Amino acid sequence: MNYYLIAGERSGDLHGANLIRAIRRHDPDAQCRAYGGEQMEDAGAVLVRHYREMAFMGFLEVVKNLGTIRRIMRECQADLLEHRPDVLILIDYAGFNLRMARFAKQHGIRVFYYISPKVWAWNQRRALKIKANVDRLFTILPFETEFFAKYDYNVDYVGNPLLDALADFQPNPDFRSTLKLDERPVVALLPGSRRQEITSILPAMLAATRQFPDCQFVVGTVSNLPAPLYGNLLGRYPTVKRVNDAAYDLLHIATAALVTSGTATLETALFNVPQVVCYKTTTVSYTIAKRLIAVPFISLVNLIANREVVKELIQNDLTADRITDELRAILPGEPGRDTQLAGYTEVQGKMGESGASERAGSRMVDELKRAQETKS
């Protein structure tokens, strides 16, 4: 069967790759075409466009790049109709993918959605659009089943694919020595995977490092962003090291972390590394978002726990002084560290077991096979 997948971000590329592998285990003849990244390509997909051309963060950035986004969408729609797959599989990336879902539905192409758009966070009535245009929704967060039930929409909760990624992770035994790290505690700086996140958030993280001479700091960089972007910011911090595309190895040895809000906050919790969650965007984007957000937290850790487990420093609260105070509170010997680790145990219990990619891939293939049998 033919599968067409769309992921618009780095984390979607990872989960899309694992999903493709699961699909191919149940459908060895599967042909996959994708908007995504290197990981989906390595898993066997024909890569049409890289996600780095589509990753815009915040309302203002989206508006500024509307022309580019619309052009990419038109190209994607034309490519979809040219190849007419058995199913379009959408992975998160709500703004783009919800429009692609409607387009595919209008043209008689079956639509699966893996990793639900965060419609529970803002503009919750978009759940009705998903119900109208998505044949099956495969969710990864435990509270999403109850949310969609309010709209009389039954979803497939498959568990969280991050558990799969962590189960497959093999730490590099030479990681610490390669970076020439000594025995002092390591604090990971994970500033995100988008240009806007790096320029808005990393400077405050770096400024706080000067207050911790007894720690060593390492920035987790990503290859989809240019190295000079980091170099320009790190120039005044010669003791801060960096490592590319190795966030899991970094978290494996970290004592604590400063993390930009997103998937990485949950990954950090799964590694049992106490963290401070950081987030900052443009004033315009933040003002709009504050009016629309319908949930009390921005980090997945707190949303799953339904209470504050990790400290969130948002917008004007994201200063070097505040980061310093909150980081100090979760270092070894501080009571805040034990409290956060206890909260992690609660979150991990709610997430269940690994195998999300396998369950999602198996159910997708079974659904398509049943559809084919019905036609014949």
N, C-alpha and C positions, 0 to 999 in steps of 0.2 A: 504494500500500500504506500501511498505518497503522503508525506507529512510536511506541512509548512509551519515553521516556528518563528515567532518574533519576540526578541528580548532587547530592551533598549538600554540596559545598564550592566555593569560589571557582575553584580550578584546574579542577575538573570542569566547571564552567559554561563556561570557556574552551574546553576540549577538546570538550565536547558541542556547542558552537556550530559549531566547525570540522567536526565529524563530520556534523552536520545539513546543512551546506552541501554536503559531499561526497556525502551520500546523495541530496540533491535534484538534484545534477548527473547522477546515474545513474538517478534515479527522479523525473522532474519533477512527477509527481502525488502525491508523498509527503505524507502528513498526519502531523504530529508533535505529540505531547502530552508535556509534561515537568514534572518536579520539577527545578528548576534556578535560573537567574538571568536577569539582563537580557540577557546575551550569547546565551543559547539562545533567548530570546524574539525578539531582534533577527534571529536566523538563521531565524526562521519558525515556531518552536514555540508552541503554546498553553501558557502557563505556568500550572500548577495551583497550585503552592506554591513560595515562594522558599526557597533553601537556607539563608538566614540563620536560619530557624526550626528548622533541623536540625543546625547546626554545633556540636556539643558535643565538647570535647577532654578526653581523660583518663578513666580508669576512674571516678574519683569523680564527675566532672561527669555522666557517662553515667548512673551510678546515681541521682544526685540528680534527673535529668530523665527517668527511665524512664517515668513516667506520660505525659509529653508525647510521648516517642518512640513509645510504644505506640499512643497516640491517632492520631498522624500515620500510623503504619503501617497501622492499620485503615482510615483514610480512603483511603490510597493503594491498598490492596487492593480496596476497594469500587469505587474509580474505575477501576482496571485491569479488573475484571470487567465493569463497565458498558460500557466501550469496546472490550474484547477486541481488542487490536491484533494485527497479524500477527507482531509480535515485541516483546519487552521488552528494551531495551538498557540495561544497568547500567554506570555509570561510577564505578570505584573505590568509596569509601565503604562499606567491607566490612561493618561491623556491621549496617547497615540493609539493604544490597543483597543480602547472602547469604540473608537471610530472605525477601526478595522473590523471589529466584531459586527457592527451594524452593516458595513459594506459587504462583508462576506455573507451575512444572513440574507441580505437583499438579493444576492446572486446565487443563492442555493448551495452555498458551501458550508458544511458542518463546522461548528465552532466549539472548541474546548478552551477553557481558561485555567491555567495552572498558576497558582499563587495569586489569590484574588487582589484586585485593586483595593486600596484602603478606603473604601467608601464609608466604612464605619467611622472614619476620622473626620470627614467633612462632606457636606452635600450627600447625606445618607440616602436620599431618594434615587441616587444613581443606581442603587440596588435593583430598582425596577428596570432600568436599561439593561443591566446584566441579565436579569431574568428573561427579558424579551429577546435578547440577541445571542445568548450563550446557551448552547445545548447542554453542556455539563460543566460545572464549576468545581475545581479541585482545590480545596483550601488547606492551609498549613498552620493556622493558628487556632487553638482550641475554642476561643470565644466566638469565632466567625459562624459556627453552625447555629448558635442561638440567635445571632444578629440576623442572618438571612431568613431564619424561620419566621421572623416578624413580617417578612414580605411573602410568606407562603412559598418559599423557594428552598427545596431540598438540595443540599450540597454534598460533595464527597470529601470528607475530612480524611486526609491521607497521612497526617503527621508532618513534621518539619524536615525539609531536606538538608538543613544545616547539620542535623544529627548524622546523616549519611556522609557528608563531607568530613566531619570530624572522625567518624569511624574509619574512613579511608586514609586519614592523615598519618604519615610516617615522619616523625621529627628528624631533622638533620642533626646527627650527633656532633658535627663539627661547627654548628651554627655560632655558638658563643666564641669559639677560638677564631673563626674566620673574621668576625667583627672586632676581634681584639678587645673583648669585654673582660673586665676583671670580676671580682667576686661581689662587688657592691650591687644592691638591688637595681634591677632594670625596670624602667618605666617606659611603656610603649606609647608612642604618639601615633594615633590612627586618624588622620585628618580628612579621610574620605577619598573618593575616586573621581570627583569632578573638579574642574579648574576653579569654579566659584567657591567650592568648599575650602580648597587649599588657601586661596588668597584671603578668605574671610575669617577662617578659624585657626589655621596653623600659626599665624603671628602671635596670638594670645597664648597658645600652648607653649610656644618657644620662649616667650617672655617669662613665663612661670618657672622654666627650668633653672634659671639663675638662683633661685631660692633653695635649691636642693643639691648642695655640693656632695652629699653622701650617697647620691643616686646617679645612675648613668641613663641617659635618654637615647632612644632610637626611634626614628621616624619610619613608619611603614609607607613606602612610596609605591606607585603603580606605574606600569609601563605604558599605559594608554595616555599618560600625560607627559609632556616634555620634561626632561631632566633639569633644564635651566629654570623652570618654574620653581622647583624646590631649591636649587642652588642659590637663586637670588634671595630667598628668605633665610636660608641657613648660613649665609655668609658671615653673619655676626655671631654665630654660635658654633665655634670650631670644635667644641667637645661633644656636640650632639651628632650621633652617627645616623646613617640611613641604610635601609635595606629594601630592595625592590622585589615586589610580588612575593613576599614571604611573610604575610601577616600571621599565619598559623605558627610558623617557627618562632616568630617574635613573641606571640602570646604564650607559647609553650614555656618560655623562660622568664616571662615578665612577672614582676611582683605587683604592679599596678598599671593602670592605663588611662590615658585621656583619649576619648573616642567621640568622633562626630556621629550624631544621631543617624541611625539607619541600621542595616543588617548587622554591621560590625558590633553594635551594642549587645546583641544577642549572642554572637559568636564569642565575645569576650566573657560573657556570663557562663557560657558552656565550658570555657577553659578555666572557670573559677578564678578569674583575675578581677579583683575589685577595680572599679572604674568611676570616672567622672564623665558624664555625657555632655558634649559641647554642641552648640548649634548657633549659627548666626547667618543671616541673609541680608538682602537689601532692605532698607527701611520700608519701601513700598510693598515688597513681597511680604514682609513680616506683618505690616498693618493689615493687609488683606487676609492673610492666613489667620491672624488672631481673631478676626471677626467670624471666620468660617469654621474653625476647628471645633469639633463636637466631642472631643475626648480630653480627659484631664492631664494626659502625659504625651510626650513625643517619642519616648524610647520604648522599644518592644519589650524590654525587660519589665518595666513598670506596667505596661498595658496588660501583659500576660498575668502578672501578679495582682493587678487591679489595686495597686497601692505603690507608694514610693519605696523602691528598693535601692535604686541608684540616684544620685543627685544629678539633676538636669540644670545646666547653666545655659540659659537661652537669651540671645540678643544682647541687651544692655548688661545682663548679669555675667556675660562672658568676658571677664577681665582677668588680667594676670593675677591680681590680688585674690579674687574669688577662686580661681583655679588653684592657687597656692593653698588656700585654706582647706578646700575640699579634698585636694590630693593628700595633704598632710593627714587628714582625718582617716584615711584608709590605708596608710602604710603600716607595716608590722608593729604590733604593740599597741595600736590604737583600737578603742572599742568599736569604732565605726567599721573597721575591717571585718570583725567577726559578725556584726549585724548584717552587713551586706552579703557575706558568704552564706549566712543562714537563709537570706532571701533568695539567693541563687538556687539553693536546694529546693525550695518551694516552686520556683519557676521550672526547673528541670523536671520535677515530678509531674507538672501539668502538661509538659510537652510530649510525654510518652516515649516510645521507642523509635529507633532508626528504621529505615526501610521506606521512607516516603516516596522516593523516586521510583522504587520498584513497584510499590502499590499503585502509584499514578500511571506508570507506563503499562502495567498489566491491565488495569481497568480501561484505559484508552483503547488498547488493542482489542480487548474483548468487545467493547462497545462497537467498534468499527466492523469487526467480524460479524457480529449479530446483524448490523445494518446491511451488510453485503448479503447475508443469508436471506434476510427478509426480501431484498430486491429480487434475488434469484428464485 
